Amino acid sequence: MLYPSNYVNKIIYRIKWVTQKNIEAVENKALKKEELKEKIRKNSSVNG
């Protein structure tokens, strides 16, 4: 069964949008993790 092209295009656009949001979320999570490691390392060197 074939779907109208505008429907398919909406699905493809949605998949791309969701994928992009997931990539951004992973990047933000990694960045926050690195910032936390840096903060802990700085506090450890100051305190210890």
PQR file with spaces between the fields and no chain letter, atoms N, CA, C, O and H, PARSE charges and radii, in Angstrom:
ATOM       1  N    MET     1       0.849   -1.180    0.000 -0.4000 1.5000
ATOM       2  CA   MET     1       0.000    0.000    0.000 -0.0000 2.0000
ATOM       3  C    MET     1       0.893    1.241    0.000  0.5500 1.7000
ATOM       4  O    MET     1       1.835    1.350    0.785 -0.5500 1.4000
ATOM       5  N    LEU     2       0.582    2.149   -0.876 -0.4000 1.5000
ATOM       6  CA   LEU     2       1.349    3.385   -0.975 -0.0000 2.0000
ATOM       7  C    LEU     2       0.646    4.502   -0.214  0.5500 1.7000
ATOM       8  O    LEU     2      -0.579    4.617   -0.239 -0.5500 1.4000
ATOM       9  H    LEU     2      -0.183    2.061   -1.514  0.4000 1.0000
ATOM      10  N    TYR     3       1.442    5.315    0.456 -0.4000 1.5000
ATOM      11  CA   TYR     3       0.907    6.440    1.200 -0.0000 2.0000
ATOM      12  C    TYR     3       1.145    7.712    0.397  0.5500 1.7000
ATOM      13  O    TYR     3       2.072    7.766   -0.412 -0.5500 1.4000
ATOM      14  H    TYR     3       2.438    5.221    0.476  0.4000 1.0000
ATOM      15  N    PRO     4       0.321    8.735    0.607 -0.5600 1.5000
ATOM      16  CA   PRO     4       0.563   10.016   -0.073  0.2800 2.0000
ATOM      17  C    PRO     4       1.933   10.571    0.306  0.5500 1.7000
ATOM      18  O    PRO     4       2.370   10.438    1.449 -0.5500 1.4000
ATOM      19  N    SER     5       2.590   11.180   -0.638 -0.4000 1.5000
ATOM      20  CA   SER     5       3.967   11.640   -0.408 -0.0000 2.0000
ATOM      21  C    SER     5       4.060   12.662    0.716  0.5500 1.7000
ATOM      22  O    SER     5       5.049   12.680    1.449 -0.5500 1.4000
ATOM      23  H    SER     5       2.234   11.288   -1.567  0.4000 1.0000
ATOM      24  N    ASN     6       3.050   13.512    0.865 -0.4000 1.5000
ATOM      25  CA   ASN     6       3.126   14.503    1.950 -0.0000 2.0000
ATOM      26  C    ASN     6       3.075   13.826    3.318  0.5500 1.7000
ATOM      27  O    ASN     6       3.685   14.323    4.265 -0.5500 1.4000
ATOM      28  H    ASN     6       2.246   13.497    0.270  0.4000 1.0000
ATOM      29  N    TYR     7       2.372   12.721    3.444 -0.4000 1.5000
ATOM      30  CA   TYR     7       2.319   11.965    4.689 -0.0000 2.0000
ATOM      31  C    TYR     7       3.674   11.334    4.972  0.5500 1.7000
ATOM      32  O    TYR     7       4.159   11.372    6.102 -0.5500 1.4000
ATOM      33  H    TYR     7       1.876   12.317    2.675  0.4000 1.0000
ATOM      34  N    VAL     8       4.278   10.759    3.950 -0.4000 1.5000
ATOM      35  CA   VAL     8       5.598   10.144    4.087 -0.0000 2.0000
ATOM      36  C    VAL     8       6.624   11.199    4.456  0.5500 1.7000
ATOM      37  O    VAL     8       7.478   10.963    5.310 -0.5500 1.4000
ATOM      38  H    VAL     8       3.884   10.729    3.032  0.4000 1.0000
ATOM      39  N    ASN     9       6.549   12.362    3.820 -0.4000 1.5000
ATOM      40  CA   ASN     9       7.486   13.440    4.124 -0.0000 2.0000
ATOM      41  C    ASN     9       7.352   13.899    5.573  0.5500 1.7000
ATOM      42  O    ASN     9       8.354   14.214    6.215 -0.5500 1.4000
ATOM      43  H    ASN     9       5.854   12.554    3.126  0.4000 1.0000
ATOM      44  N    LYS    10       6.128   13.939    6.094 -0.4000 1.5000
ATOM      45  CA   LYS    10       5.918   14.318    7.492 -0.0000 2.0000
ATOM      46  C    LYS    10       6.546   13.288    8.426  0.5500 1.7000
ATOM      47  O    LYS    10       7.148   13.641    9.440 -0.5500 1.4000
ATOM      48  H    LYS    10       5.314   13.682    5.573  0.4000 1.0000
ATOM      49  N    ILE    11       6.400   12.017    8.075 -0.4000 1.5000
ATOM      50  CA   ILE    11       6.988   10.958    8.897 -0.0000 2.0000
ATOM      51  C    ILE    11       8.512   11.071    8.885  0.5500 1.7000
ATOM      52  O    ILE    11       9.154   10.980    9.932 -0.5500 1.4000
ATOM      53  H    ILE    11       5.910   11.731    7.252  0.4000 1.0000
ATOM      54  N    ILE    12       9.082   11.267    7.709 -0.4000 1.5000
ATOM      55  CA   ILE    12      10.541   11.390    7.591 -0.0000 2.0000
ATOM      56  C    ILE    12      11.027   12.602    8.366  0.5500 1.7000
ATOM      57  O    ILE    12      12.036   12.522    9.067 -0.5500 1.4000
ATOM      58  H    ILE    12       8.561   11.341    6.859  0.4000 1.0000
ATOM      59  N    TYR    13      10.322   13.731    8.251 -0.4000 1.5000
ATOM      60  CA   TYR    13      10.706   14.935    8.975 -0.0000 2.0000
ATOM      61  C    TYR    13      10.656   14.680   10.481  0.5500 1.7000
ATOM      62  O    TYR    13      11.547   15.108   11.215 -0.5500 1.4000
ATOM      63  H    TYR    13       9.502   13.796    7.682  0.4000 1.0000
ATOM      64  N    ARG    14       9.622   13.990   10.938 -0.4000 1.5000
ATOM      65  CA   ARG    14       9.479   13.701   12.363 -0.0000 2.0000
ATOM      66  C    ARG    14      10.615   12.805   12.854  0.5500 1.7000
ATOM      67  O    ARG    14      11.159   13.024   13.937 -0.5500 1.4000
ATOM      68  H    ARG    14       8.898   13.642   10.342  0.4000 1.0000
ATOM      69  N    ILE    15      10.969   11.804   12.064 -0.4000 1.5000
ATOM      70  CA   ILE    15      12.073   10.913   12.437 -0.0000 2.0000
ATOM      71  C    ILE    15      13.366   11.703   12.540  0.5500 1.7000
ATOM      72  O    ILE    15      14.133   11.509   13.483 -0.5500 1.4000
ATOM      73  H    ILE    15      10.527   11.626   11.185  0.4000 1.0000
ATOM      74  N    LYS    16      13.621   12.590   11.586 -0.4000 1.5000
ATOM      75  CA   LYS    16      14.833   13.416   11.621 -0.0000 2.0000
ATOM      76  C    LYS    16      14.833   14.324   12.843  0.5500 1.7000
ATOM      77  O    LYS    16      15.861   14.492   13.498 -0.5500 1.4000
ATOM      78  H    LYS    16      12.998   12.747   10.820  0.4000 1.0000
ATOM      79  N    TRP    17      13.668   14.914   13.152 -0.4000 1.5000
ATOM      80  CA   TRP    17      13.563   15.821   14.289 -0.0000 2.0000
ATOM      81  C    TRP    17      13.833   15.085   15.597  0.5500 1.7000
ATOM      82  O    TRP    17      14.584   15.569   16.443 -0.5500 1.4000
ATOM      83  H    TRP    17      12.832   14.778   12.620  0.4000 1.0000
ATOM      84  N    VAL    18      13.223   13.923   15.759 -0.4000 1.5000
ATOM      85  CA   VAL    18      13.414   13.137   16.973 -0.0000 2.0000
ATOM      86  C    VAL    18      14.863   12.697   17.112  0.5500 1.7000
ATOM      87  O    VAL    18      15.431   12.741   18.203 -0.5500 1.4000
ATOM      88  H    VAL    18      12.612   13.530   15.072  0.4000 1.0000
ATOM      89  N    THR    19      15.453   12.277   16.010 -0.4000 1.5000
ATOM      90  CA   THR    19      16.852   11.858   16.028 -0.0000 2.0000
ATOM      91  C    THR    19      17.749   13.018   16.434  0.5500 1.7000
ATOM      92  O    THR    19      18.657   12.847   17.247 -0.5500 1.4000
ATOM      93  H    THR    19      14.991   12.241   15.124  0.4000 1.0000
ATOM      94  N    GLN    20      17.499   14.198   15.874 -0.4000 1.5000
ATOM      95  CA   GLN    20      18.309   15.376   16.208 -0.0000 2.0000
ATOM      96  C    GLN    20      18.160   15.720   17.681  0.5500 1.7000
ATOM      97  O    GLN    20      19.150   16.041   18.338 -0.5500 1.4000
ATOM      98  H    GLN    20      16.761   14.337   15.213  0.4000 1.0000
ATOM      99  N    LYS    21      16.948   15.660   18.212 -0.4000 1.5000
ATOM     100  CA   LYS    21      16.723   15.965   19.622 -0.0000 2.0000
ATOM     101  C    LYS    21      17.441   14.951   20.515  0.5500 1.7000
ATOM     102  O    LYS    21      17.995   15.313   21.553 -0.5500 1.4000
ATOM     103  H    LYS    21      16.144   15.399   17.678  0.4000 1.0000
ATOM     104  N    ASN    22      17.427   13.688   20.107 -0.4000 1.5000
ATOM     105  CA   ASN    22      18.121   12.665   20.892 -0.0000 2.0000
ATOM     106  C    ASN    22      19.628   12.903   20.885  0.5500 1.7000
ATOM     107  O    ASN    22      20.285   12.742   21.914 -0.5500 1.4000
ATOM     108  H    ASN    22      16.977   13.395   19.264  0.4000 1.0000
ATOM     109  N    ILE    23      20.178   13.283   19.744 -0.4000 1.5000
ATOM     110  CA   ILE    23      21.610   13.575   19.648 -0.0000 2.0000
ATOM     111  C    ILE    23      21.956   14.750   20.554  0.5500 1.7000
ATOM     112  O    ILE    23      22.955   14.713   21.271 -0.5500 1.4000
ATOM     113  H    ILE    23      19.644   13.414   18.908  0.4000 1.0000
ATOM     114  N    GLU    24      21.126   15.795   20.519 -0.4000 1.5000
ATOM     115  CA   GLU    24      21.370   16.959   21.374 -0.0000 2.0000
ATOM     116  C    GLU    24      21.292   16.589   22.846  0.5500 1.7000
ATOM     117  O    GLU    24      22.088   17.073   23.651 -0.5500 1.4000
ATOM     118  H    GLU    24      20.314   15.825   19.936  0.4000 1.0000
ATOM     119  N    ALA    25      20.350   15.743   23.202 -0.4000 1.5000
ATOM     120  CA   ALA    25      20.208   15.329   24.600 -0.0000 2.0000
ATOM     121  C    ALA    25      21.435   14.552   25.058  0.5500 1.7000
ATOM     122  O    ALA    25      21.915   14.755   26.174 -0.5500 1.4000
ATOM     123  H    ALA    25      19.703   15.349   22.548  0.4000 1.0000
ATOM     124  N    VAL    26      21.941   13.675   24.217 -0.4000 1.5000
ATOM     125  CA   VAL    26      23.128   12.888   24.561 -0.0000 2.0000
ATOM     126  C    VAL    26      24.338   13.801   24.695  0.5500 1.7000
ATOM     127  O    VAL    26      25.139   13.646   25.617 -0.5500 1.4000
ATOM     128  H    VAL    26      21.551   13.511   23.311  0.4000 1.0000
ATOM     129  N    GLU    27      24.471   14.754   23.774 -0.4000 1.5000
ATOM     130  CA   GLU    27      25.594   15.693   23.833 -0.0000 2.0000
ATOM     131  C    GLU    27      25.520   16.537   25.104  0.5500 1.7000
ATOM     132  O    GLU    27      26.538   16.755   25.760 -0.5500 1.4000
ATOM     133  H    GLU    27      23.820   14.880   23.025  0.4000 1.0000
ATOM     134  N    ASN    28      24.336   17.010   25.454 -0.4000 1.5000
ATOM     135  CA   ASN    28      24.178   17.813   26.670 -0.0000 2.0000
ATOM     136  C    ASN    28      24.498   16.992   27.906  0.5500 1.7000
ATOM     137  O    ASN    28      25.133   17.486   28.838 -0.5500 1.4000
ATOM     138  H    ASN    28      23.509   16.833   24.921  0.4000 1.0000
ATOM     139  N    LYS    29      24.066   15.754   27.916 -0.4000 1.5000
ATOM     140  CA   LYS    29      24.338   14.879   29.052 -0.0000 2.0000
ATOM     141  C    LYS    29      25.839   14.652   29.200  0.5500 1.7000
ATOM     142  O    LYS    29      26.369   14.679   30.311 -0.5500 1.4000
ATOM     143  H    LYS    29      23.551   15.352   27.159  0.4000 1.0000
ATOM     144  N    ALA    30      26.522   14.427   28.078 -0.4000 1.5000
ATOM     145  CA   ALA    30      27.969   14.211   28.117 -0.0000 2.0000
ATOM     146  C    ALA    30      28.685   15.478   28.590  0.5500 1.7000
ATOM     147  O    ALA    30      29.633   15.401   29.370 -0.5500 1.4000
ATOM     148  H    ALA    30      26.091   14.405   27.175  0.4000 1.0000
ATOM     149  N    LEU    31      28.236   16.630   28.123 -0.4000 1.5000
ATOM     150  CA   LEU    31      28.846   17.890   28.521 -0.0000 2.0000
ATOM     151  C    LEU    31      28.670   18.122   30.019  0.5500 1.7000
ATOM     152  O    LEU    31      29.616   18.520   30.699 -0.5500 1.4000
ATOM     153  H    LEU    31      27.465   16.692   27.489  0.4000 1.0000
ATOM     154  N    LYS    32      27.481   17.880   30.533 -0.4000 1.5000
ATOM     155  CA   LYS    32      27.251   18.060   31.966 -0.0000 2.0000
ATOM     156  C    LYS    32      28.085   17.082   32.782  0.5500 1.7000
ATOM     157  O    LYS    32      28.573   17.420   33.861 -0.5500 1.4000
ATOM     158  H    LYS    32      26.713   17.556   29.981  0.4000 1.0000
ATOM     159  N    LYS    33      28.245   15.877   32.267 -0.4000 1.5000
ATOM     160  CA   LYS    33      29.059   14.882   32.964 -0.0000 2.0000
ATOM     161  C    LYS    33      30.511   15.337   33.027  0.5500 1.7000
ATOM     162  O    LYS    33      31.163   15.203   34.063 -0.5500 1.4000
ATOM     163  H    LYS    33      27.849   15.602   31.391  0.4000 1.0000
ATOM     164  N    GLU    34      31.016   15.872   31.928 -0.4000 1.5000
ATOM     165  CA   GLU    34      32.387   16.384   31.902 -0.0000 2.0000
ATOM     166  C    GLU    34      32.542   17.575   32.846  0.5500 1.7000
ATOM     167  O    GLU    34      33.547   17.682   33.549 -0.5500 1.4000
ATOM     168  H    GLU    34      30.487   15.981   31.086  0.4000 1.0000
ATOM     169  N    GLU    35      31.556   18.465   32.865 -0.4000 1.5000
ATOM     170  CA   GLU    35      31.614   19.618   33.771 -0.0000 2.0000
ATOM     171  C    GLU    35      31.622   19.162   35.224  0.5500 1.7000
ATOM     172  O    GLU    35      32.341   19.726   36.049 -0.5500 1.4000
ATOM     173  H    GLU    35      30.739   18.377   32.294  0.4000 1.0000
ATOM     174  N    LEU    36      30.832   18.152   35.537 -0.4000 1.5000
ATOM     175  CA   LEU    36      30.789   17.629   36.896 -0.0000 2.0000
ATOM     176  C    LEU    36      32.130   17.004   37.273  0.5500 1.7000
ATOM     177  O    LEU    36      32.617   17.206   38.385 -0.5500 1.4000
ATOM     178  H    LEU    36      30.248   17.694   34.867  0.4000 1.0000
ATOM     179  N    LYS    37      32.729   16.245   36.353 -0.4000 1.5000
ATOM     180  CA   LYS    37      34.043   15.652   36.623 -0.0000 2.0000
ATOM     181  C    LYS    37      35.075   16.740   36.882  0.5500 1.7000
ATOM     182  O    LYS    37      35.893   16.629   37.795 -0.5500 1.4000
ATOM     183  H    LYS    37      32.333   16.081   35.449  0.4000 1.0000
ATOM     184  N    GLU    38      35.031   17.785   36.075 -0.4000 1.5000
ATOM     185  CA   GLU    38      35.972   18.898   36.233 -0.0000 2.0000
ATOM     186  C    GLU    38      35.769   19.578   37.591  0.5500 1.7000
ATOM     187  O    GLU    38      36.737   19.906   38.277 -0.5500 1.4000
ATOM     188  H    GLU    38      34.367   17.875   35.333  0.4000 1.0000
ATOM     189  N    LYS    39      34.517   19.783   37.968 -0.4000 1.5000
ATOM     190  CA   LYS    39      34.211   20.425   39.243 -0.0000 2.0000
ATOM     191  C    LYS    39      34.705   19.565   40.410  0.5500 1.7000
ATOM     192  O    LYS    39      35.285   20.076   41.369 -0.5500 1.4000
ATOM     193  H    LYS    39      33.731   19.516   37.410  0.4000 1.0000
ATOM     194  N    ILE    40      34.471   18.268   40.314 -0.4000 1.5000
ATOM     195  CA   ILE    40      34.930   17.353   41.366 -0.0000 2.0000
ATOM     196  C    ILE    40      36.454   17.350   41.439  0.5500 1.7000
ATOM     197  O    ILE    40      37.029   17.352   42.527 -0.5500 1.4000
ATOM     198  H    ILE    40      34.000   17.853   39.536  0.4000 1.0000
ATOM     199  N    ARG    41      37.099   17.346   40.283 -0.4000 1.5000
ATOM     200  CA   ARG    41      38.563   17.335   40.253 -0.0000 2.0000
ATOM     201  C    ARG    41      39.120   18.617   40.878  0.5500 1.7000
ATOM     202  O    ARG    41      40.094   18.565   41.629 -0.5500 1.4000
ATOM     203  H    ARG    41      36.631   17.345   39.399  0.4000 1.0000
ATOM     204  N    LYS    42      38.512   19.758   40.575 -0.4000 1.5000
ATOM     205  CA   LYS    42      38.965   21.024   41.160 -0.0000 2.0000
ATOM     206  C    LYS    42      38.765   21.025   42.673  0.5500 1.7000
ATOM     207  O    LYS    42      39.642   21.456   43.421 -0.5500 1.4000
ATOM     208  H    LYS    42      37.721   19.800   39.965  0.4000 1.0000
ATOM     209  N    ASN    43      37.613   20.542   43.114 -0.4000 1.5000
ATOM     210  CA   ASN    43      37.344   20.502   44.562 -0.0000 2.0000
ATOM     211  C    ASN    43      38.301   19.535   45.256  0.5500 1.7000
ATOM     212  O    ASN    43      38.738   19.799   46.376 -0.5500 1.4000
ATOM     213  H    ASN    43      36.900   20.192   42.505  0.4000 1.0000
ATOM     214  N    SER    44      38.624   18.435   44.615 -0.4000 1.5000
ATOM     215  CA   SER    44      39.543   17.458   45.220 -0.0000 2.0000
ATOM     216  C    SER    44      40.938   18.051   45.373  0.5500 1.7000
ATOM     217  O    SER    44      41.606   17.837   46.385 -0.5500 1.4000
ATOM     218  H    SER    44      38.269   18.220   43.705  0.4000 1.0000
ATOM     219  N    SER    45      41.374   18.799   44.357 -0.4000 1.5000
ATOM     220  CA   SER    45      42.719   19.370   44.431 -0.0000 2.0000
ATOM     221  C    SER    45      42.789   20.493   45.462  0.5500 1.7000
ATOM     222  O    SER    45      43.834   20.695   46.080 -0.5500 1.4000
ATOM     223  H    SER    45      40.831   18.972   43.535  0.4000 1.0000
ATOM     224  N    VAL    46      41.692   21.227   45.658 -0.4000 1.5000
ATOM     225  CA   VAL    46      41.663   22.302   46.636 -0.0000 2.0000
ATOM     226  C    VAL    46      41.591   21.727   48.052  0.5500 1.7000
ATOM     227  O    VAL    46      42.260   22.213   48.964 -0.5500 1.4000
ATOM     228  H    VAL    46      40.843   21.064   45.156  0.4000 1.0000
ATOM     229  N    ASN    47      40.778   20.695   48.220 -0.4000 1.5000
ATOM     230  CA   ASN    47      40.562   20.120   49.547 -0.0000 2.0000
ATOM     231  C    ASN    47      41.640   19.111   49.942  0.5500 1.7000
ATOM     232  O    ASN    47      41.906   18.915   51.128 -0.5500 1.4000
ATOM     233  H    ASN    47      40.234   20.301   47.479  0.4000 1.0000
ATOM     234  N    GLY    48      42.243   18.490   48.975 -0.4000 1.5000
ATOM     235  CA   GLY    48      43.165   17.427   49.347 -0.0000 2.0000
ATOM     236  C    GLY    48      44.520   17.722   48.905  0.5500 1.7000
ATOM     237  O    GLY    48      45.431   16.928   49.136 -0.5500 1.4000
ATOM     238  H    GLY    48      42.028   18.650   48.012  0.4000 1.0000
